[in-house]
Amino acid sequence: MKVFIPVKERDGFSVFAEGALIDMENTSRGDLYLSFSDSAILVLYYTYPNHRRLYILHTKGVGDKIQLPCTDTPACIIFRGMGKVFDVTKNAFYYLRKTTNEDYLFFPKEFYYEMGILADSKKLNRFKLNLLMKKYGLL
């Protein structure tokens, strides 16, 4: 999946993408396109002037697919969050990145469904994240 990284001053919002990066492409206009692996999850952080949104996506999956802004391919949304859930989930991904290197990008989708339930209920913390990783044999 390709993700276009907008320029906040020009486009009015920003996107941060976290996934298994394959390639980066700069255009003559100065635009940046990032290509990510379809076998891993992709996390998109959108920051608008008045709100923030986070999406955990996977291109391979059963169900309705939706094409989000700045993406070139429709994908299944595993989880979406905003506000406080955005911060809690962002912190969880920081912890996963720190403890598992890049392995967390290839965890099963079910892991992220459960992580999303915990984040929505505002009960996601390092202890529960570790329990979840043990449940799926990832720790």
N, C-alpha and C positions, 0 to 999 in steps of 0.2 A: 504494500500500500504506500502511495506517495502522499506526503503531507506538505502543504505550502505553509511556510512560516511568514506571516504578515509582518509589516513594519508598523509598530504601534502608532507612530506619529502620522503616517500616511493612511493606514487602514482603520484606525480607531479602536483596535483591539489587538491582543497578542495571544499567541498559542505556543505552548511548550509541549513537546512530544517526547515520550519516554517509551522506548521499545528496543527491539533487536535491529540496530541500524545496519543497513547494507550499503547505502550510497548517499552522497550529498551532491547536489547539482546547483550551481549558481548560474543564473541567466544573465544576459547582457544588460538587462534592466536593473540587475542587482537583487533579484528575487532568489530566495533559497527554497529548494525542494529537497526533502529528506525521504528516502526510500527505506521501508521497514519490512522485515520478514513476515510472511503470512502465517508462519508456524508458531509465532509467539503473540502474546497479548500486546496491545498498544494502549498507552494511557495518554490522553489528551487533556491538557489544562488550558481552558479558555479564560482570559481575563478581559472583561468589558469594563467600561467606565463605572457602572453601578452594580455589577455582580460578577461572580466567578462560577465557572462550571467545570466539572471533571467527568470524563468518560473513560471507562475501561472497555476496550473493543477487542473483538476477534473476527477476522475475516472469514474463517472457516467455522461454520456452525449451522444448526437447524433453527429456523424461525425467521421472523421478520428482520430484514436488513434495512438500514437507513444510512443515507449519505450525509455526513456531518460537514459543516463549513470547513474549508481548507483541505479536504480529503478528496481523493480521486476515485475511491472504490466504496461501495456500500458495505457496511459491516454490521455484525450483531453487537448490540450493546449489552454487555454483561452487567454493568453498573453505571449509574450516574449520580453525581452528588453536587451539592451547592452549599454555600454558606459554611457553617461549622463542620459539616460532613466533608466538605472540600479539604479543610485543614487537617482533620483527623485522618483522612485517607492519604493525603500527601505525606504526613508524618509516618504513616504505616509503610508507604513505599520507600521512604528514606531508610527506615529500619530494615526492610527486606533487602534493599540494595546493599546496605552496609554489611549485613550478616550472610547473604547468599551470593554476593557478586552479581552476575547476570543471570543466575539460575532462576530467580523468581519470575522472569519473563516467560518461562516455559512451564510453570506450574499448571495443573489442570484447571479448567474453567470453573469447576465446582468449588475450588478453593476460593476463587474470587466472588462467586455468588454468596458464599458464607461470610466472607470478609465484608461484602457490601451490606449484608443484613446486620452485622455487628456495627458497622459504621453508621447506618441509618438509625440504629437504636442508641447511638453514641456510647456504645460499650466496647469499642475497639481500642485496645491498648496492647502494649508489648507482650504482656502475659498471655492474653487471649490469642494474639497472633502466633506466639510460640506453641500454644495448645493446638491451634489450627494446623500449623506446619507438622506437628507430631502426628495428628490425626491422619494426615495424608502421606505420612512417611517421608517428609521433606527435610526433616531435621536430624 
